[in-house]
Amino acid sequence: MSKLSPLQSVKKLHGTKDQLVSKVLEMFTPAEGESREDYAKRLKYVANAKLLRLADIGANIAKLGGAATLVTKVAELKGQAKDKDFVAKLGTLPLPRLLETYQILSRKAAKAEKSAKAAPSKVVKVVKVVKAAVAAVKAAVGVGPKKPAKKPAKKKG
């Protein structure tokens, strides 16, 4: 089946564009100095695809616990949770950028954790392979592990 157009997606998921605009209004706050009515009027002229994207971003942020929780999670992942200025600056970022930053940092953290767990086992495997290769080369060349020389027999006497 072919991909739905943005208008078809709006109708299928939200009913009408006005209902989608009202959902986006609940998730995002208007800019400073802009009334809620002006923000709603401005959103009515935004493309359906962008409204769908904003609704998806808002749902993801709500699933993660809200904007304030997202700010603290990003600060913890960056290792700067105690830096109040940094946390305040994160609070001023647009929510889509904040969500994207969180996703990138959480992927990096998961990848680093996975590689940290796998690293010791890889080292052990590499050491075993190298030892086996050295033994094979010595056997092929004819240089094996040398046996200790026999002690000469004690003279009786």
N, C-alpha and C positions, 0 to 999 in steps of 0.2 A: 504494500500500500504506500502511496506517496505521502510525503510530509505535509502536515496541515499548514495552511497559511496563518499568519498572525491573527487575522480576523476570525478565522475558523477556530483557532485555539482559544481566543477570548470568549467566543460564543459557547464553546464546548466546556471550558473550565469555569467560567465566571458568569455566564449568561449574557450580560451586556457590558459595554465599555464603562458605563457609569458605575456599575457594581465593582468593576476592577479598579476604577479610580478611587472609590471609597475605601477599598481594601488597602491600596497604596497609601492613602491619606492616613489610615490608622497606624501604618508601620513607620512612616517617615514624618518628620516635623518640618514645617516651612522654614525658609531662611529667615535670618534676623530682619525685622522690619517689614515682613510680608505677612498679611493676614491669612487665616486659614481659607477664607472664601476665595481670595486671589490665587492662592496655591492650588485650590481645587479647579478653578477656572483655567489656570495654566496647564494643569495635568490633562484636561479634556482634549487639548490640542497636541498632546504628545503621541508619538507613534505607538501602535499596539504592541509591537515587538519590544520596545523599550519599557512599556508598562508591564509586560509579562516578565521581563528580566528583573525589574524592580520588585515585583511581587515575589519572585523566586528568591531574590536576595533577602528580602524582608522575612520570608519564611525560614530561610537558613539561619538568619540572625536570631530569630525567635526560638528556633530549635536549640541553639547554642546557649540560650539564657539571656539574651538581650544585649544591648550595646555596651552597657557598663561591664558586664561579665566578659564580653569579648575583648574589651580594652585590657582588663586584668590578665586574661589568658595570653594575649599578644605580648604584654610586658613580661610575663613569666617566661614565655618561650624565648624572648630576646635576652633574658637574664638581667633585666633592668626593672624588676618589680618594685624595688625600693626607691627608685629615682622618680620623685614626685613631678618634676618638670617634664620628664619623658612621658609619664602616664597622662599628664594634662594635655600634652601635645597630641598624643594618640586619641584623646577624647575629641579633638577638633577635626580629625580626619573624616572624610565622607565615609558613610557606612559601607558602600561597595568596596572601597579601597581597604578599609579595615578588615572586612571579611576575606578579601584576597590575600592580604598579608598574613592573616591567621592560617589560611589554608596552606600557603607556601611554607610557613615556619613549622606547622605541624607535620607536613610531609618530610621536611628536612630532619626533624627530630625523630620521626619514625624510621627513616632511612639510616640515620646515625646509630640509633639503638639496635637496629637489625644488624648492621655491620659490626657493631661492638660485640654482639653476641656471637657472630659468626667468625670473628677474627681469631680467637684462640684456637678453635678447631681447625681453621685453615692453616695456621702456623704449624700445628702438630702434624697435619697431613703433609705439608711441604717438607718438613724435616724428615719424615719417614720416607718420602719419595726420594729425597736427596741421598739419604743413607743407603737406600736400596740401589740407586744408580751408581754410587761410589763403589759399593760392593761388587756390582756387576762389571764395572770397568776394571777393578782390580783382578777379578776372576778371569776376565778376558785377556788381560795383559800377563797374567801369571803371577801377579804379586798378590798373594793372599795374606791373611793375618799370620804373622810369624809365630811359630811355636817356640816357647821358651827352650833354650838349649838345656840338654841334660847335664846334670851335675856330674862331674867325674867321680868315679868310684873312689872311695876312701882306701888308702893304702893300709894294708895290715902290717903291722910291724912293730 
